[in-house]
Amino acid sequence: MDKKIIIIGPPGAGKSTFSFKLQELTGLPLYHLDLLYHKPDKTTVSKEEFDKKLNEILKKDEWIIDGLYLRTLESRLKDCDLIYFFDLPIEECLQGVINRKGKVRKDMPWVEEELDEEFMAYIRQFPDNQYPRMLAMMERYKDKPMIVFKSHEEADEYLKGYGKQTESDTSDTAAL
Protein backbone atom coordinates (compact mmCIF):
# COMPACT_ATOMS: atom_id res chain seq x y z
CA MET A 1 0.00 0.00 0.00
CA ASP A 2 1.16 3.51 -0.82
CA LYS A 3 1.76 5.45 2.39
CA LYS A 4 2.52 8.96 1.08
CA ILE A 5 -0.19 10.25 -1.20
CA ILE A 6 -0.91 13.64 -2.72
CA ILE A 7 -4.18 14.76 -4.24
CA ILE A 8 -3.88 17.68 -6.64
CA GLY A 9 -5.94 19.59 -9.16
CA PRO A 10 -7.76 22.90 -9.51
CA PRO A 11 -9.95 24.38 -6.77
CA GLY A 12 -13.46 22.93 -6.74
CA ALA A 13 -12.43 19.70 -8.49
CA GLY A 14 -13.42 17.48 -5.56
CA LYS A 15 -10.00 16.80 -4.06
CA SER A 16 -11.16 17.15 -0.46
CA THR A 17 -14.26 15.01 -0.92
CA PHE A 18 -12.07 12.32 -2.48
CA SER A 19 -9.42 12.66 0.24
CA PHE A 20 -11.96 12.07 3.02
CA LYS A 21 -13.17 8.89 1.32
CA LEU A 22 -9.63 7.71 0.63
CA GLN A 23 -8.66 8.35 4.25
CA GLU A 24 -11.56 6.17 5.39
CA LEU A 25 -10.38 3.36 3.11
CA THR A 26 -6.69 3.56 3.96
CA GLY A 27 -6.61 4.79 7.55
CA LEU A 28 -3.74 7.11 6.61
CA PRO A 29 -3.55 10.49 8.34
CA LEU A 30 -5.09 13.24 6.21
CA TYR A 31 -3.80 16.80 5.95
CA HIS A 32 -5.54 19.63 4.10
CA LEU A 33 -3.24 22.38 2.89
CA ASP A 34 -6.10 24.87 3.21
CA LEU A 35 -6.18 24.19 6.96
CA LEU A 36 -2.42 24.74 7.20
CA TYR A 37 -2.63 28.04 5.33
CA HIS A 38 -5.92 29.65 6.36
CA LYS A 39 -6.86 30.85 9.83
CA PRO A 40 -10.47 30.91 11.08
CA ASP A 41 -10.49 34.73 10.84
CA LYS A 42 -9.86 34.44 7.07
CA THR A 43 -6.25 35.56 7.34
CA THR A 44 -3.33 33.35 6.37
CA VAL A 45 -0.14 32.16 7.99
CA SER A 46 3.25 33.33 6.74
CA LYS A 47 5.07 31.34 4.06
CA GLU A 48 7.63 30.37 6.68
CA GLU A 49 4.99 29.03 9.08
CA PHE A 50 3.20 27.18 6.27
CA ASP A 51 6.47 25.63 5.06
CA LYS A 52 7.43 24.60 8.60
CA LYS A 53 4.06 22.84 9.13
CA LEU A 54 4.23 21.17 5.72
CA ASN A 55 7.81 19.98 6.25
CA GLU A 56 6.79 18.42 9.59
CA ILE A 57 4.10 16.45 7.76
CA LEU A 58 6.45 15.41 4.95
CA LYS A 59 8.86 13.91 7.51
CA LYS A 60 6.18 11.50 8.72
CA ASP A 61 6.04 7.93 7.45
CA GLU A 62 2.42 8.11 6.28
CA TRP A 63 0.14 10.83 4.95
CA ILE A 64 -2.45 11.95 2.50
CA ILE A 65 -2.00 15.60 1.55
CA ASP A 66 -4.93 17.33 -0.14
CA GLY A 67 -4.31 20.56 -2.04
CA LEU A 68 -2.38 22.05 -4.91
CA TYR A 69 -0.40 25.07 -3.61
CA LEU A 70 2.03 25.20 -6.53
CA ARG A 71 4.75 26.95 -4.55
CA THR A 72 5.27 23.78 -2.49
CA LEU A 73 4.11 21.15 -4.97
CA GLU A 74 7.58 20.02 -5.95
CA SER A 75 8.51 19.02 -2.39
CA ARG A 76 5.34 16.92 -2.15
CA LEU A 77 5.93 15.36 -5.56
CA LYS A 78 9.46 14.46 -4.51
CA ASP A 79 8.34 12.77 -1.28
CA CYS A 80 5.10 11.06 -2.33
CA ASP A 81 4.53 7.44 -3.34
CA LEU A 82 1.37 8.11 -5.36
CA ILE A 83 -0.30 11.07 -7.07
CA TYR A 84 -4.02 11.49 -7.62
CA PHE A 85 -4.59 14.20 -10.22
CA PHE A 86 -8.04 15.70 -10.74
CA ASP A 87 -7.99 16.93 -14.33
CA LEU A 88 -11.61 18.06 -14.60
CA PRO A 89 -13.10 20.69 -16.89
CA ILE A 90 -12.90 24.14 -15.31
CA GLU A 91 -16.69 24.54 -15.62
CA GLU A 92 -17.12 21.58 -13.25
CA CYS A 93 -14.61 23.10 -10.83
CA LEU A 94 -16.46 26.41 -10.84
CA GLN A 95 -19.70 24.54 -10.17
CA GLY A 96 -18.00 22.67 -7.34
CA VAL A 97 -17.13 25.98 -5.66
CA ILE A 98 -20.69 27.25 -6.18
CA ASN A 99 -22.13 24.03 -4.70
CA ARG A 100 -20.09 24.28 -1.50
CA LYS A 101 -21.16 27.85 -0.74
CA GLY A 102 -22.78 28.07 2.69
CA LYS A 103 -21.73 24.54 3.71
CA VAL A 104 -19.61 23.60 6.70
CA ARG A 105 -16.47 21.85 5.52
CA LYS A 106 -13.89 19.95 7.55
CA ASP A 107 -11.15 21.06 5.15
CA MET A 108 -11.69 24.81 5.60
CA PRO A 109 -11.72 26.84 8.83
CA TRP A 110 -14.78 28.90 7.88
CA VAL A 111 -17.99 28.69 5.88
CA GLU A 112 -17.86 30.38 2.50
CA GLU A 113 -21.05 32.44 2.65
CA GLU A 114 -20.63 34.13 -0.71
CA LEU A 115 -18.64 33.62 -3.86
CA ASP A 116 -15.28 35.35 -4.00
CA GLU A 117 -15.08 36.77 -7.53
CA GLU A 118 -11.29 37.00 -7.36
CA PHE A 119 -11.14 33.29 -6.49
CA MET A 120 -13.58 32.44 -9.28
CA ALA A 121 -11.39 34.40 -11.75
CA TYR A 122 -8.35 32.45 -10.49
CA ILE A 123 -10.17 29.20 -11.31
CA ARG A 124 -11.25 30.46 -14.75
CA GLN A 125 -7.63 31.36 -15.51
CA PHE A 126 -6.28 28.11 -14.06
CA PRO A 127 -5.80 26.34 -17.43
CA ASP A 128 -3.67 29.20 -18.75
CA ASN A 129 -1.84 30.25 -15.58
CA GLN A 130 -1.48 27.17 -13.35
CA TYR A 131 -1.75 24.03 -15.49
CA PRO A 132 1.45 24.65 -17.48
CA ARG A 133 3.53 25.06 -14.31
CA MET A 134 1.85 22.13 -12.60
CA LEU A 135 2.28 19.82 -15.61
CA ALA A 136 5.93 20.82 -15.99
CA MET A 137 6.58 19.87 -12.35
CA MET A 138 4.67 16.61 -12.72
CA GLU A 139 6.68 15.77 -15.84
CA ARG A 140 9.87 15.86 -13.73
CA TYR A 141 8.33 13.17 -11.51
CA LYS A 142 6.77 11.00 -14.22
CA ASP A 143 8.37 7.95 -12.61
CA LYS A 144 5.87 8.32 -9.74
CA PRO A 145 2.62 6.37 -10.04
CA MET A 146 -0.22 8.70 -10.97
CA ILE A 147 -3.94 8.18 -11.24
CA VAL A 148 -5.75 10.78 -13.32
CA PHE A 149 -9.46 11.49 -12.95
CA LYS A 150 -11.26 13.28 -15.77
CA SER A 151 -14.62 13.23 -13.95
CA HIS A 152 -16.15 12.79 -10.51
CA GLU A 153 -17.64 9.53 -11.75
CA GLU A 154 -14.16 8.15 -12.50
CA ALA A 155 -13.02 9.06 -8.97
CA ASP A 156 -16.12 7.45 -7.44
CA GLU A 157 -15.66 4.26 -9.48
CA TYR A 158 -12.03 4.10 -8.45
CA LEU A 159 -12.95 4.35 -4.77
CA LYS A 160 -15.60 1.64 -5.16
CA GLY A 161 -12.90 -0.70 -6.43
CA TYR A 162 -10.16 0.48 -4.08
CA GLY A 163 -8.02 -2.36 -2.82
CA LYS A 164 -8.98 -4.55 -5.76
CA GLN A 165 -6.56 -2.88 -8.19
CA THR A 166 -3.21 -4.41 -8.90
CA GLU A 167 0.00 -2.40 -8.82
CA SER A 168 -0.02 -2.19 -12.62
CA ASP A 169 -3.40 -0.44 -12.49
CA THR A 170 -2.02 2.51 -10.52
CA SER A 171 -0.09 4.30 -13.23
CA ASP A 172 -2.06 6.39 -15.70
CA THR A 173 0.13 9.19 -16.97
CA ALA A 174 -1.58 9.45 -20.34
CA ALA A 175 -2.87 12.92 -19.49
CA LEU A 176 0.66 14.31 -19.31
Number of C-alpha atoms within 10 A of each C-alpha: 8 14 16 21 24 25 23 24 24 25 21 23 27 21 24 24 14 19 23 17 13 17 15 12 13 14 13 17 16 21 21 20 18 17 18 19 21 17 14 11 8 10 9 15 12 11 11 9 13 17 16 13 14 19 14 9 18 19 10 11 10 18 22 27 25 25 22 22 15 15 10 13 16 16 13 21 20 14 14 22 18 21 26 23 24 25 18 18 13 18 12 15 22 19 12 15 19 16 11 16 14 13 11 13 14 13 19 19 17 17 14 16 11 10 13 12 9 9 13 17 11 15 21 16 13 16 15 10 12 16 16 12 13 19 14 11 16 21 13 12 16 14 10 19 19 24 20 22 20 14 15 17 10 13 19 14 10 15 15 11 9 13 11 10 10 8 9 8 11 16 17 16 16 8 12 10
